[in-house]
Amino acid sequence: MPSKILAPAAALLISAFACQMCAAQTDQPAASSHPAAASRSTAPAAGTPAEAQPAEPGTSANPGDEPQPHITIATPAPAPAPWSLQDRIKWLTVVLLVLIAYVGVWLAIATLRKIERQTRYAETTAQAAAESAKAALLFAENQAKANRSWILISTKPNPGVINGFTVVATNRGGSPARVVSLAEAVAIVPDESQLPPDPVFKTEPSPPVAPMLLLPGESANIKNFQRDEVKSVCESAEQVLRVEDWKEKIFLYGKVTYADLVASPGDTHETGWCCWYIHGRQKSGMIMAGPLDYNKHT
């Protein structure tokens, strides 16, 4: 790349030097070496004898009385000083410095442009790397969520008890789950919209009586309820009749706190549940019900 720049620079230097030499030669006049000829050309011709020239009227005929002619010799212009070797070296040095400065500026601009392009490439690469890292992290988080334990709640009839039902916790995740604590409560209200906005528990959540570890796909019973327990949760016989007439409903709700088997101690999850025990005059049933806040999963 520098050779392509120095070639036209050298041609420019040679042409400038030749022009300067021509100008120095043309500035010297050809007639400067003959001052006598110039003086002869300006001197008047030999005077004509006074006798041969007619006298002007009113002038004296005596030659001594005539004024002498005034002769002016034109001094030729001084020849320009020759262009010395020192001046030539100085001029050549200035030209070379100008060319070097031009090449340096051009190279500096080209270098800055390359740096700018490389900076843009580096920024693009860094941004792509950051996006890739973010995507990898998101993928890892999704994989972790997909492989973590998930406890879901369902109900099923109790085979050994007539009109008896069981609340079942099932691990639907990909890793074992360890149940940390359980909480439950009962509420009798006309409708689920009359339930408190947030679940209210009269007792604090407590760990299960026996350690509960659920493998993927494994289930465990966390609550049993049957028809004979309706009278114990109702405050009076009149309330039992209202429940039988569906004027009031019995809601069983609670939450399960659990953690992955390999997770840190503070990393826990919760699953809320709410069921409606349908108490009839002869038969009963149980279904999942309640507001969304009573059935949250974390």
C-alpha positions in Angstrom: 0.0 0.0 0.0 2.8 2.6 0.8 4.5 1.9 -2.6 1.3 2.8 -4.4 1.3 6.1 -2.6 5.0 7.0 -3.0 5.0 6.4 -6.8 2.7 9.3 -7.6 4.5 11.4 -4.9 7.9 10.8 -6.6 6.4 11.8 -10.0 5.0 15.0 -8.5 8.4 15.8 -6.9 10.3 15.4 -10.2 7.8 17.5 -12.2 8.0 20.2 -9.5 11.8 20.2 -9.6 11.8 20.5 -13.5 9.4 23.4 -13.5 11.5 25.2 -11.0 14.6 24.8 -13.1 12.9 26.0 -16.2 11.6 29.0 -14.3 15.1 29.8 -13.1 16.6 29.7 -16.6 13.9 31.9 -18.2 14.3 34.6 -15.5 17.9 35.5 -16.9 17.6 38.1 -19.7 19.6 37.5 -22.9 20.7 41.2 -23.2 22.2 41.4 -19.7 25.7 40.6 -20.9 25.9 43.6 -23.3 25.5 46.8 -21.4 27.5 48.7 -24.0 25.0 47.9 -26.7 22.2 49.1 -24.5 24.1 52.3 -23.8 24.7 52.7 -27.5 21.1 52.3 -28.3 20.2 55.0 -25.9 22.9 57.4 -26.9 21.9 60.0 -29.5 23.5 60.0 -33.0 26.6 62.1 -33.7 25.7 65.7 -33.6 25.3 67.5 -36.8 27.6 70.5 -37.2 25.9 73.6 -35.9 26.5 75.2 -39.2 24.5 72.6 -41.1 21.5 73.1 -38.9 19.5 76.3 -39.4 19.3 78.5 -36.5 16.0 79.2 -34.9 14.7 82.6 -34.9 15.7 84.7 -32.0 18.7 82.4 -31.1 22.4 83.2 -31.3 24.4 81.7 -34.2 27.4 81.2 -31.9 27.8 77.5 -31.1 29.2 78.3 -27.7 25.9 80.0 -26.8 23.8 76.8 -27.5 22.8 74.6 -24.5 24.5 71.2 -24.5 22.3 68.2 -25.1 21.6 66.0 -21.9 22.4 62.4 -22.5 20.7 59.7 -20.2 22.1 56.2 -20.1 19.5 53.6 -19.0 20.8 51.2 -16.4 19.7 47.7 -17.2 17.8 45.6 -14.5 20.2 43.6 -12.4 20.3 39.9 -13.3 18.5 37.6 -10.8 20.8 35.8 -8.4 21.4 32.2 -9.5 19.5 29.4 -7.6 22.2 28.1 -5.3 22.6 24.5 -4.3 21.5 25.3 -0.7 18.2 26.8 -1.9 17.6 23.8 -4.0 18.3 21.4 -1.1 16.0 23.5 1.1 13.2 23.5 -1.5 13.6 19.7 -2.0 13.5 19.2 1.8 10.3 21.2 2.1 8.7 19.2 -0.7 9.8 15.9 0.9 8.4 17.0 4.3 5.1 17.9 2.7 4.9 14.6 0.9 5.8 12.7 4.1 3.2 14.7 6.1 0.6 13.9 3.4 1.5 10.2 3.5 1.5 10.2 7.3 -1.9 11.8 7.5 -3.3 9.4 4.9 -2.0 6.4 6.8 -3.3 7.8 10.1 -6.8 8.2 8.6 -6.7 4.7 7.1 -5.6 3.3 10.5 -8.4 5.1 12.3 -10.9 3.8 9.8 -9.6 0.3 10.4 -9.8 0.7 14.1 -13.3 2.0 13.8 -14.3 -1.0 11.7 -12.6 -3.4 14.1 -14.4 -1.7 17.0 -17.7 -2.1 15.3 -16.9 -5.8 14.7 -15.9 -6.2 18.3 -19.1 -4.6 19.5 -21.2 -6.8 17.2 -19.4 -9.9 18.4 -19.8 -8.9 22.0 -23.5 -8.2 21.6 -23.9 -11.6 19.8 -22.0 -13.3 22.6 -24.2 -11.6 25.2 -27.3 -12.6 23.4 -26.0 -16.2 23.1 -25.2 -16.2 26.8 -28.6 -14.9 27.7 -30.3 -17.5 25.5 -28.1 -20.3 27.1 -29.1 -19.0 30.6 -32.7 -19.0 29.6 -32.5 -22.4 28.2 -30.7 -23.7 31.4 -33.4 -22.1 33.5 -36.1 -23.7 31.5 -34.4 -27.0 31.7 -34.1 -26.6 35.4 -37.8 -25.7 35.7 -38.7 -28.6 33.5 -36.6 -31.0 35.6 -37.7 -29.6 39.0 -40.3 -31.2 41.2 -43.9 -30.1 40.8 -46.6 -31.1 43.4 -50.1 -31.0 42.2 -53.3 -31.7 44.3 -56.3 -33.8 43.4 -59.1 -35.6 45.2 -60.3 -39.2 45.1 -62.8 -41.3 46.9 -61.6 -43.3 49.9 -62.2 -46.9 49.1 -62.6 -48.0 52.7 -65.0 -45.3 53.8 -68.5 -44.6 52.5 -68.8 -40.9 51.4 -65.2 -40.4 52.4 -62.6 -38.6 50.3 -58.9 -38.0 50.3 -56.8 -35.0 49.2 -53.8 -36.4 47.3 -50.4 -34.7 46.5 -48.7 -36.0 43.4 -45.2 -35.2 42.2 -45.5 -34.4 38.5 -42.0 -33.0 38.1 -38.8 -34.6 37.0 -36.9 -34.7 40.3 -37.8 -36.0 43.8 -39.6 -33.6 46.1 -39.3 -33.4 49.9 -42.4 -32.1 51.7 -41.3 -29.5 54.2 -44.6 -28.5 55.8 -48.4 -28.8 55.5 -51.2 -26.4 56.4 -55.0 -26.9 56.3 -58.2 -25.2 57.3 -62.0 -25.4 56.9 -64.5 -22.6 56.1 -68.3 -22.7 55.8 -69.7 -19.9 53.7 -72.7 -19.4 51.3 -70.4 -19.3 48.3 -66.7 -19.4 47.4 -66.8 -15.6 46.7 -67.4 -15.2 50.4 -64.1 -16.7 51.3 -61.4 -14.4 52.6 -59.2 -12.9 49.8 -56.2 -14.8 51.2 -56.2 -18.2 52.9 -56.4 -17.9 56.7 -54.9 -20.7 58.8 -55.7 -20.9 62.5 -52.5 -22.9 63.1 -49.0 -22.4 61.6 -47.8 -24.8 58.9 -46.2 -27.8 60.5 -43.9 -30.6 59.0 -45.6 -33.9 58.3 -45.7 -36.5 61.1 -43.5 -38.8 59.0 -40.9 -37.6 56.5 -42.5 -37.4 53.1 -40.4 -37.8 50.0 -42.2 -38.0 46.7 -40.4 -39.5 43.7 -41.5 -38.4 40.2 -45.0 -39.7 39.6 -45.4 -40.8 43.3 -48.5 -39.7 45.4 -49.2 -39.2 49.1 -52.4 -38.6 51.0 -52.4 -35.3 52.9 -56.1 -34.9 54.0 -59.0 -37.3 54.7 -62.6 -36.1 55.1 -65.8 -38.0 55.4 -69.5 -37.5 56.0 -69.4 -38.1 59.8 -67.0 -35.1 60.2 -69.6 -32.6 58.9 -71.3 -32.2 62.3 -67.9 -31.6 63.9 -67.0 -28.7 61.6 -70.5 -27.1 61.8 -71.3 -24.9 64.7 -74.9 -26.0 65.1 -77.6 -28.4 63.9 -79.2 -25.6 61.9 -76.0 -25.0 60.1 -75.8 -28.7 59.2 -79.3 -28.4 57.7 -78.2 -25.4 55.7 -75.2 -27.3 54.4 -77.5 -30.2 53.4 -79.7 -27.8 51.6 -76.7 -26.2 49.9 -77.4 -22.9 51.4 -73.9 -23.0 52.8 -70.9 -24.9 51.5 -68.0 -26.5 53.2 -64.6 -25.6 51.8 -61.4 -27.4 52.7 -58.2 -25.6 51.8 -54.5 -25.7 52.6 -51.0 -25.6 51.1 -48.0 -27.8 50.7 -44.5 -26.5 51.1 -41.8 -28.6 49.4 -38.3 -28.5 48.0 -36.2 -30.4 45.5 -34.1 -33.1 47.0 -30.9 -31.5 45.7 -31.9 -27.9 46.2 -30.5 -25.5 48.8 -32.4 -25.3 52.1 -33.9 -22.0 51.4 -35.2 -22.8 47.9 -38.8 -24.0 48.5 -42.0 -24.1 46.5 -45.7 -23.9 47.5 -48.8 -25.5 46.1 -52.2 -24.3 47.4 -55.4 -26.3 47.2 -59.1 -25.8 47.9 -61.9 -28.4 47.7 -65.7 -28.2 48.0 -67.2 -31.0 50.1 -70.6 -31.5 48.6 -72.8 -32.7 51.5 -76.2 -34.1 50.5 -78.9 -35.7 52.6 -77.8 -39.2 51.6 -74.6 -39.0 49.6 -71.6 -36.7 49.5 -68.8 -35.7 47.1 -65.7 -33.6 46.8 -64.3 -31.6 43.9 -61.6 -29.0 43.4 -62.9 -25.5 43.7 -62.1 -22.1 45.2 -60.6 -18.8 44.0 -57.3 -18.7 42.1 -55.4 -17.4 45.2 -56.3 -20.6 47.0 -54.8 -22.7 44.2 -51.5 -21.0 43.5 -48.3 -22.8 42.5 -44.8 -21.5 42.9 
